[in-house]
Amino acid sequence: MLVACSGGADSLALLDILGRLSQPLGIAIVGCYVDHGQHPRAASAARRVERHCRRLLVPFVLCRADAARAAPGSNEDELRRERARLLEETAEDLGCRRIATGHTRDDQAETVLLRIVRGTGVAGLRGIPVRRGRFIRPLLWSSKETLERYCRSRRLAFDRDPANRDMRFVRNRIRHHVLPRLKTLNPAVAEALLRLSRAAARDQRVLAALARSVPMEEGRGFARIPWNQASQLPAAVLTRAWVLMLRKVKGPGASLPLGHGEVMLRRMRREGPGCWSHSLPGGVVVRRDKRWLSFELPDGKAKAFCIRVKKTGEVRLPQGRMRFSLQRFRPERAGPCRVFFDPELAPFPLTVRSLRPGDRLEKWGGGSREVCRILMDEKIPRRDRTLVPLLCRGRRILWIAGVRRSRHYPLSTCGKMALCVEYIR
């Protein structure tokens, strides 16, 4: 476990507690000091942390921030992100599974209040999580006052970072000006904010689980949910489903600005079944058409693909996967997403590819039809048609996966060994 220690009372108490408990708990810890290059006292603070690590017989590592990433004048968020990045890299290099930080309930109260001031929803009211990824905060329910008493009882000399009194930082203004005034109204305001964060975390877990259960489709550059389902969801669940859709399009760190979510909810109520679009920061466009509510990147057009299949097994596709196996033919098991072929007439190799201009499917009873027209009849949007897999043998299309099969290589004898092909979305 990597233990981040700045030399302040909170993180020094954490290092001391974990150092004393490491043997009884059977964990190995490494002390770590992050030097942002912002303060002249950083070198002496790092030496004090290193000396305490030696007393605890704990290894010590010093991390120096990239000068370009943590230049003088960097704001709080930039410094926090750079510190987290350095700790993640160091933990990865050292093989540490966890990173412990000394956040306290006072930090939690400040974070909740800061987010209220800036504007937030239930997710933001959770404040600092006890655990996220590798990061854990074992002291989140302890007060700074309690940890300072612990340090004094252990005769640990701790620093008071002068940056914590720099009023250019919003958090420091909340710490030294706003919270003391709120305490005149409620001396237990920190505990009240802590209870609020716990209640918000409980609610968020339930709402997030409901959002994850919303059926959605995704592909290269888009994610979507059926409009008839989206229109029936409670706003609290729908907005969280939107966050999941946005992250599928933009990546795991993407977030939906609260104001944009409110605008989209109003448009849903006001415009009802009408088609509309809404632009989000970062180039994502939200579209409502007759069937879908979609999050799209304008340049998210799906790329063509062509996969050669030489034997039974499973192949991954841009959207889903396809499984090939030999099994007894049962007519009742065939359907849009499962087809059977005579393996003697349709031997490997086969090809799974995307739509090409001029593709035609030969129909039962003779004749053929353009695959593009078939997909239009199935109301598959133009941008999604390249994602529909076509199973082919040579130039002959055997199956439009999930839609329709051709007349080629059918089986009529129940129980005969067959090539079974399944499309799993």
C-alpha positions in Angstrom: 0.0 0.0 0.0 1.3 3.4 -0.9 0.6 6.0 1.8 0.6 9.6 0.7 2.0 11.9 3.3 2.5 15.7 3.1 3.8 16.1 6.6 0.6 17.6 7.9 -1.2 16.2 10.9 -3.8 14.2 8.9 -1.5 12.3 6.6 1.3 12.0 9.3 -1.2 10.3 11.6 -2.3 8.0 8.8 1.3 7.0 8.0 2.0 6.4 11.7 -1.2 4.3 12.3 -0.7 2.2 9.2 3.0 1.8 10.0 2.2 0.4 13.4 -0.6 -1.8 12.1 1.2 -3.1 9.0 2.6 -6.2 10.7 -0.6 -7.2 12.6 -2.6 -6.6 9.5 -0.1 -8.4 7.2 0.3 -5.5 4.8 3.4 -3.8 3.4 3.3 0.0 3.1 5.5 2.6 1.4 5.5 6.2 2.5 5.3 8.8 -0.3 5.8 12.6 -0.4 4.7 14.5 -3.5 6.6 17.7 -4.2 4.6 20.0 -6.5 7.5 22.5 -6.6 5.2 25.2 -5.3 6.6 25.8 -1.8 10.1 26.4 -0.6 9.5 24.3 2.6 8.7 21.2 0.5 12.2 19.8 0.8 12.3 20.1 4.6 8.8 18.5 4.9 9.9 15.6 2.6 12.9 15.0 4.9 10.7 14.9 8.0 8.4 12.4 6.3 11.4 10.3 5.3 12.8 10.3 8.9 9.5 9.1 10.3 9.4 6.4 7.7 12.8 5.2 8.8 11.6 5.2 12.5 8.7 3.0 11.3 11.0 0.8 9.2 8.9 1.7 6.2 10.3 2.4 2.7 10.1 6.0 1.5 9.7 7.4 -2.0 9.8 11.1 -3.2 7.7 12.1 -6.2 8.4 15.3 -8.0 5.7 16.9 -10.1 6.3 17.8 -13.8 7.1 21.5 -13.7 5.0 22.1 -16.8 2.0 20.3 -15.3 2.2 21.9 -11.9 3.5 25.4 -12.7 3.2 28.2 -10.2 -0.3 29.6 -10.3 -1.9 26.2 -11.0 -5.4 26.0 -9.6 -6.5 23.5 -6.9 -8.0 21.1 -9.4 -4.9 21.0 -11.6 -2.7 20.4 -8.6 -5.0 17.6 -7.3 -5.1 15.9 -10.7 -1.3 16.1 -11.0 -0.9 14.7 -7.5 -3.3 11.8 -8.2 -1.4 11.1 -11.5 1.9 10.9 -9.7 0.6 8.6 -7.0 -1.0 6.3 -9.6 2.2 6.1 -11.5 4.3 5.4 -8.4 1.9 2.8 -7.1 2.0 1.1 -10.6 5.8 1.1 -10.6 6.0 -0.3 -7.0 3.3 -2.8 -7.4 1.1 -1.2 -4.8 -2.6 -2.3 -5.0 -3.9 0.6 -2.8 -3.1 4.3 -2.3 -4.1 5.6 1.1 -4.7 9.4 1.6 -5.4 11.3 4.8 -8.7 13.0 4.0 -10.8 13.7 7.0 -14.4 14.6 7.8 -13.5 18.3 7.7 -12.2 17.8 4.1 -15.5 16.0 3.4 -17.6 18.9 4.8 -15.6 21.4 2.8 -16.0 19.4 -0.4 -19.7 19.1 0.0 -20.1 22.8 0.7 -17.8 23.7 -2.2 -19.9 21.6 -4.6 -23.2 23.1 -3.3 -21.7 26.6 -4.0 -20.6 25.6 -7.5 -23.8 23.7 -8.3 -24.2 20.0 -8.1 -26.7 17.1 -8.0 -27.0 14.1 -5.8 -23.8 12.5 -7.2 -21.8 15.6 -6.2 -23.2 15.7 -2.7 -21.5 12.4 -2.0 -18.3 14.4 -1.6 -15.1 12.4 -1.3 -15.6 8.6 -1.7 -14.1 6.3 0.9 -12.8 4.2 -2.0 -12.4 4.9 -5.7 -10.1 2.8 -7.9 -6.8 2.3 -6.0 -7.5 5.3 -3.7 -8.8 4.7 -0.1 -9.4 7.2 2.7 -9.3 5.3 6.0 -9.6 8.5 8.1 -12.6 10.0 6.4 -14.8 9.8 9.5 -12.1 11.3 11.8 -11.8 15.1 12.5 -8.6 17.1 12.1 -8.8 18.0 15.8 -8.7 14.3 16.7 -5.7 13.6 14.4 -3.8 16.6 15.8 -4.3 15.3 19.3 -3.1 11.8 18.1 0.1 13.4 16.7 0.7 15.3 19.9 0.2 12.2 22.0 2.7 10.4 19.8 5.1 13.4 19.8 4.9 13.7 16.0 6.0 17.0 14.7 3.6 18.0 11.9 3.6 20.8 9.4 1.0 23.5 8.9 1.1 24.0 5.2 1.1 27.8 4.5 -0.8 27.1 1.3 -3.8 26.1 3.5 -4.1 29.8 4.4 -3.8 31.1 0.8 -7.1 32.9 0.2 -6.7 32.6 -3.6 -8.0 29.1 -3.2 -11.8 28.8 -2.9 -11.5 25.8 -0.5 -9.4 27.9 1.9 -12.0 30.7 1.9 -14.7 28.1 2.7 -12.5 26.6 5.5 -11.5 29.8 7.2 -14.5 32.1 6.5 -17.7 30.2 5.4 -17.6 27.2 7.7 -16.8 29.2 10.9 -19.8 31.5 10.2 -22.1 28.4 9.5 -21.0 27.0 12.9 -22.6 30.1 14.6 -25.9 28.8 13.2 -25.1 25.1 13.9 -22.0 24.1 15.8 -22.3 20.6 14.4 -22.5 21.8 10.7 -19.5 19.6 9.7 -21.4 16.5 11.1 -24.6 17.6 9.3 -22.7 17.9 6.0 -21.2 14.5 6.6 -24.6 12.9 7.1 -25.8 14.6 3.9 -22.9 13.1 2.0 -23.7 9.6 3.4 -27.4 10.0 2.5 -26.5 11.2 -1.0 -24.2 8.2 -1.5 -26.9 5.8 -0.5 -29.4 7.4 -2.9 -26.8 7.6 -5.7 -26.0 3.9 -5.5 -29.7 3.0 -6.0 -30.2 5.5 -8.8 -27.0 4.4 -10.5 -28.0 0.8 -10.4 -31.4 1.7 -12.0 -29.6 3.6 -14.7 -27.3 0.7 -15.5 -30.3 -1.5 -16.0 -31.7 0.7 -18.8 -31.2 -1.2 -22.1 -29.0 0.7 -24.4 -27.1 0.0 -27.7 -23.7 1.3 -28.5 -21.2 1.4 -31.3 -18.4 3.4 -32.6 -19.2 7.0 -31.8 -22.7 6.6 -30.5 -24.9 5.2 -27.7 -28.7 5.2 -27.7 -31.8 4.0 -25.8 -35.3 3.4 -27.3 -37.4 6.5 -27.1 -40.5 4.7 -25.8 -38.4 3.6 -22.8 -36.6 6.9 -22.3 -39.8 8.8 -22.1 -41.1 6.6 -19.3 -38.1 6.8 -17.0 -38.0 9.1 -14.0 -35.8 12.1 -14.5 -33.4 11.1 -11.8 -32.8 7.7 -13.5 -32.8 9.1 -17.1 -30.1 11.8 -16.4 -27.9 9.1 -14.9 -28.5 6.9 -18.0 -27.4 9.9 -20.1 -24.1 10.1 -18.1 -23.5 6.4 -18.9 -24.3 7.0 -22.6 -22.0 10.0 -22.7 -19.1 8.0 -21.2 -19.6 5.3 -23.8 -19.1 7.9 -26.5 -16.5 10.2 -24.9 -14.7 7.9 -22.4 -15.0 7.1 -18.7 -14.1 10.5 -17.4 -16.9 12.4 -19.2 -19.6 14.2 -17.2 -22.9 15.8 -18.2 -23.2 19.4 -17.1 -26.2 19.9 -14.8 -27.6 22.8 -16.8 -27.5 20.8 -20.1 -29.4 17.9 -18.4 -32.1 20.3 -17.3 -32.4 21.7 -20.8 -32.8 18.2 -22.3 -35.5 17.3 -19.7 -37.4 20.4 -20.6 -37.2 19.6 -24.3 -38.5 16.1 -23.7 -41.5 17.5 -21.9 -42.1 20.4 -24.3 -41.5 18.8 -27.7 -42.9 15.3 -26.9 -42.8 13.1 -29.9 -41.1 15.6 -32.1 -37.5 15.2 -33.4 -34.9 17.5 -32.0 -31.1 17.7 -31.3 -29.0 19.3 -28.6 -25.3 20.0 -28.6 -23.1 19.2 -25.6 -19.6 20.5 -24.7 -16.9 18.4 -26.4 -18.7 17.9 -29.7 -21.3 15.4 -28.6 -24.8 15.8 -30.2 -27.9 14.4 -28.6 -30.6 13.4 -31.1 -34.2 12.4 -30.7 -35.7 10.7 -33.7 -38.8 8.5 -34.2 -37.2 5.4 -32.4 -34.2 6.5 -30.5 -32.6 9.0 -28.1 -29.0 9.0 -29.1 -25.7 10.5 -28.0 -23.4 10.8 -31.1 -20.1 12.2 -32.2 -20.4 13.8 -35.6 -17.2 12.1 -36.8 -18.3 8.8 -35.2 -19.0 7.0 -38.5 -18.4 3.2 -38.1 -15.5 1.8 -40.0 -15.9 -1.1 -42.4 -14.7 -4.5 -41.2 -13.9 -7.9 -42.6 -13.1 -11.0 -40.5 -12.0 -14.4 -41.9 -13.4 -17.3 -39.9 -11.4 -20.6 -40.4 -12.9 -22.8 -37.7 -15.5 -23.1 -34.9 -15.2 -20.7 -32.1 -16.1 -17.1 -31.4 -15.1 -13.9 -33.1 -15.4 -10.3 -31.8 -17.2 -7.8 -33.9 -17.5 -4.0 -33.6 -20.9 -4.5 -32.1 -21.2 -7.8 -30.3 -19.7 -11.2 -31.2 -20.5 -14.2 -33.4 -20.2 -17.8 -32.3 -19.7 -20.8 -34.6 -20.3 -24.4 -33.4 -21.4 -27.8 -34.7 -24.6 -29.2 -33.1 -27.7 -31.1 -33.9 -30.2 -29.2 -36.0 -33.5 -28.3 -34.2 -35.8 -26.1 -36.4 -37.4 -24.5 -33.3 -34.1 -23.1 -32.2 -33.5 -21.1 -35.3 -34.3 -17.4 -35.3 -33.1 -13.9 -36.3 -30.0 -14.3 -34.1 -29.3 -18.0 -34.7 -29.1 -19.8 -38.0 -28.2 -23.3 -39.1 -26.3 -24.4 -42.3 -25.4 -27.6 -43.9 -21.7 -27.9 -43.0 -20.9 -30.0 -46.1 -22.3 -27.3 -48.4 -21.0 -24.3 -46.4 -17.5 -25.3 -45.2 -14.9 -23.0 -43.6 -13.5 -20.6 -44.3 -16.3 -18.1 -44.0 -16.2 -14.3 -43.8 -18.0 -11.9 -41.5 -18.0 -8.4 -42.9 -19.7 -5.0 -43.1 -22.1 -3.8 -45.7 -20.7 -2.9 -49.2 -22.3 -1.0 -52.0 -24.4 -3.2 -54.2 -24.7 -6.1 -51.7 -27.8 -8.3 -52.4 -29.4 -11.1 -50.5 -30.8 -14.1 -52.5 -34.3 -14.7 -51.1 -36.3 -17.9 -50.5 -38.3 -18.7 -53.6 -35.9 -17.0 -56.0 -34.9 -13.4 -56.7 -32.8 -11.1 -54.7 -33.0 -7.8 -52.9 -30.5 -5.1 -52.0 -29.3 -5.5 -48.4 -29.5 -1.7 -47.9 -33.2 -1.8 -48.7 -33.8 -4.7 -46.3 -32.0 -2.7 -43.5 -34.2 0.4 -44.4 -37.3 -1.8 -44.1 -36.1 -2.8 -40.6 -35.8 0.9 -39.7 -32.0 0.6 -39.0 -30.6 4.1 -39.2 -28.1 4.9 -42.0 -25.2 5.4 -39.6 -25.8 2.0 -38.0 -25.9 -0.1 -41.2 -22.2 -0.6 -41.4 -22.3 -2.2 -38.0 -24.7 -5.0 -39.1 -22.6 -8.1 -39.7 -23.0 -10.0 -43.0 -22.0 -13.7 -43.0 -20.6 -14.7 -46.4 -19.0 -17.6 -48.3 -17.0 -16.1 -51.0 -19.2 -13.4 -52.7 -22.4 -15.0 -51.6 -24.2 -13.5 -48.5 -25.6 -16.2 -46.3 -27.1 -14.2 -43.5 -27.8 -10.6 -42.4 -27.1 -11.2 -38.7 -30.1 -10.5 -36.5 -32.3 -9.7 -39.5 -32.6 -12.3 -42.3 -30.9 -15.4 -43.8 -30.5 -16.2 -47.5 -31.9 -19.3 -49.2 -28.5 -21.0 -49.4 -27.4 -24.2 -47.6 -30.6 -24.9 -45.7 -31.2 -28.0 -43.5 -34.4 -29.9 -43.5 -33.6 -33.1 -41.5 -34.1 -32.7 -37.8 -31.2 -34.0 -35.8 -28.6 -33.8 -38.5 -25.3 -32.3 -37.6 -25.3 -28.6 -38.5 -23.1 -25.5 -38.5 -24.8 -23.3 -35.9 -24.0 -19.5 -36.1 -25.2 -17.2 -33.3 -25.1 -13.4 -33.2 -24.7 -12.1 -29.6 -25.1 -8.4 -29.3 
